[in-house]
């Protein structure tokens, strides 16, 4: 049974101290990612840009790693209702991420979780279904109270539409 994805509100947008390369909608050089939740999965679409290519017509692998890390972090916000920091990021590349195959679909879900950590698996596909990469993102997870104090986390409710 499929659900309708719910758009995730970005409560950081408009804060003058907010400059995230991955998700700041006002960053002149950033990726400007937006997110939705579908059950226990966070999804995003991203249109590749020529200024972020490695080889002509192919998105740089470091950008794919950044995309994976970002959607994994937003899993913490939108599903777990807290924040954390990346401990490890392992990316396996399967096929060149050709720009003509955009927009790319990013999808993150938890593989393992406990009170202080999350292991998130991320896949990035082209619009035609080609699997570009899979990533395993291991995050240190903070309680909501600690995330509010140390990371200026606005609280679980701030991410609801």
N, C-alpha and C positions, 0 to 999 in steps of 0.2 A: 504494500500500500504506500503510494507516494504522497508526500505532503507538499504544500506550497511553501517554498523557502520564505523566511522572514528576514527582511532587510535589517541589518545591524546599524544602529545609530552610532556615529563617531562623535563622542562627547568632547574630544580634544580639539576638534576643528574650531578655529577662531581664537584659540589661546595663543598669545603672542610668543610664548616660550616653546611652542610645539613646532618642531621641524623634522618630523620623521620622514626619512627618505621613502619608506614604504607606503605610508598611508595618509600623509598630510595632503589634503586636497588643494592646498594653495602653494605647494612647493614647486618652484619653476623647473626643477630638475628631477623631481621625485616620480615614483611609480603611480601614485594617486589611487591606490587600491581601495575598493569598497567591498563589503562583505555581507553575506546572507547566511542564515542558519537553516539547515534542513535536517530536522531531527537532532542527532548528535554529531552532525557534520557542519563544518564551516566551508563555504564555497565562495569563489570570486572569479571574475573574468578580467582578463587584462589584454589590452591590444598592444602588440609589440611595436617598438619604435626603432627607426634606423640608427639613432644616436646611441643605442644600447646593444649594438651588434658586435660580435667578435669578427667572424668572417662575414663577408657581404651576404645579407639576407638571412643571417642566422643569429638569433639572440645569444648574447654572451652567457657562458655557463655560470659566471658569478651572479648575473642578474637572476637566472633561474634559482640559484641557491637563496638569494635574497627574497624572491617571491615565496619560496617554500618556508623560510624562516618567519616571514611576516604573517602568512595565513595560519601557521602553527601558533604564533603568539596570539592572534585574534581568536583562536579556539579557546585559549585560556580566558579571554575577556567574555566572549559570547556564550560559551557553554559552561565553563567552570565558575564564572563570575568573579574572577580575580586576575592577578597579573603575576608575571614571573620573569625569569631571565634564561636565555639560552645557555645550556651547559655544553651540549655537543650537537653538531649538525653533520649528518652523513648523507651525501647525495650520490645516487647512481644515475648516470646518464644513459639513456637507451637509444635515442635518435636525435639528430640535429633539430633544434627548435626553429624551424623555418618561419620567418615573418609572415609569409603568405598563408600560413596555416592558422593565423589568428582569427578571432580572439582565442587566447589560451584559457583553459578551464583549470582552476586550482581547487583542490579539495583536500581538507584535513579532517582526520578523525583520530581519536585516542586508541592506542594499542594497549598501553598499561598506564594505570594511574594509582597514586596513593596521595596522602595528605600533603606531601612535600615535593612531588614530582609528577610529570606527565611525559610519556613517550608518545609523540604524535607522528602519524604517518601522513605524508603529503604526496599527492600525485599531481603532475602537470601534464595536461593533454592539449593537443591542437584541436581546432574546431572539427577536423575530420576524424578525431578519435585517436590519432597517433600519440602514443605515450612517450613523452620527451624525457621525463625523469621521475624517480621516486626519491623521497627524502624521509629520513627518520630524525626528528627533532626532539632532543631530550631537554626538557625545561625544569629548572628549579622553580617550584611554585610557592608563592607566599600566601599566607592567610589574607583574607580581605582587609583586616585591620592593619597588618604589616604593609600590604600593598598601598593602602591609603597613606600611611605615614612616610614610607620610603620612596614610593614611585608616583606620588600624587594621583593614585588610582581614584577615579570619581565614584566607584561603587557599581555593583552589578546592575542596578536599575538604570544607570545612565546610558547603557547600551541598548535599551529597549526603544523601539520607534516611538 
